[in-house]
Amino acid sequence: MTLSVSNDEYVNKLRAARERPAVLKVKLASVRSSNPGCLVFAFEGDADKGAYFQWVKRLRSDLVYEPFPCGGKRQVLEFREMLKRDLGDLAARVYFFIDRDFDEFRGFDADPATTFATDQYSIENYLVTREVLEELLKDEFHCHAEPDVRSKCLDVFDKRLAEFLAATEAINFRLFIARRNGFVLKKHLPTRINGIAQVALDAVNPVAIGPEKIVIFDEQVTIERFQALKEDFAALNPPMHYRGKFKLLFFMKWLELLAADRAAQNSTHFEKLKNPKGVNSGGITIGALASKSDAPIGLKDFLHTVH
């Protein structure tokens, strides 16, 4: 079945997209009226707040700033450009934080003086690592003073992550094609793990449907363009440069399964401990993961230019 969009609906969407930066500007003016001259950090969305709070606290504990989610990467960049054109001082002490994604700056200037972009795909990529998992195992999973147990779990995680990245390679490539060409997706990307992979504690497999049913666009590329994109995509580091939100979906599902195993009387991966423990995997937030993760490369230097 083909869904049609009326002209009025299409025009309304375009108008809303144009007005969004103006709405953000009004909101910033309101913030500044209550707190003149305050430091403002403009983020893509609410999820960024928790991660950057942990990283900023670690790298520049003296900074006091107002988090300012903008509702998306394009909104951050368009908001930045609007502030540049402002004749007043509204742009003073406003800094912008974006994910690099597959499309990097989307044709906008990098503007490194005011804008920080992650070196990996997104903030989520820094949160799903062997090092973060080890800290979770020590604390939340109560595997302190048990390096052998942790090592076993970490090895299993490495295998599952590799399987997940392989299972979602074609999905990521199709998204890479769309983002590098500026194609509009006809459907939102999956927000549940079952939409991109089948994740079990000891196996990860692809979903039955093809990537063209997951990342949907109508546009075509030439054979030459396709080959060039394929070469560029092959040069990426999958853990660092594949879509971070997909990676985090995998991690949260796998942690949920691992938590169930930790609480089981006949545990598979924690049998040596002899004492089942309940783990609240649902309480593991982005902020909690960021507190255990390395900060993005370059963030420390960028924060030391903030004043």
PyMOL commands that set and color helices and strands:
alter all, ss='L'
color gray80, all
select helices_A, chain A and resi 7-34+46-59+73-84+123-127+130-138+147-167+169-181+193-195+211-213+223-234+238-241+244-263+271-273+281-283+286-290+299-303
alter helices_A, ss='H'
color red, helices_A
select strands_A, chain A and resi 39-43+65-69+94-98+115-117+197-200+203-206
alter strands_A, ss='S'
color yellow, strands_A
deselect
rebuild
show_as cartoon
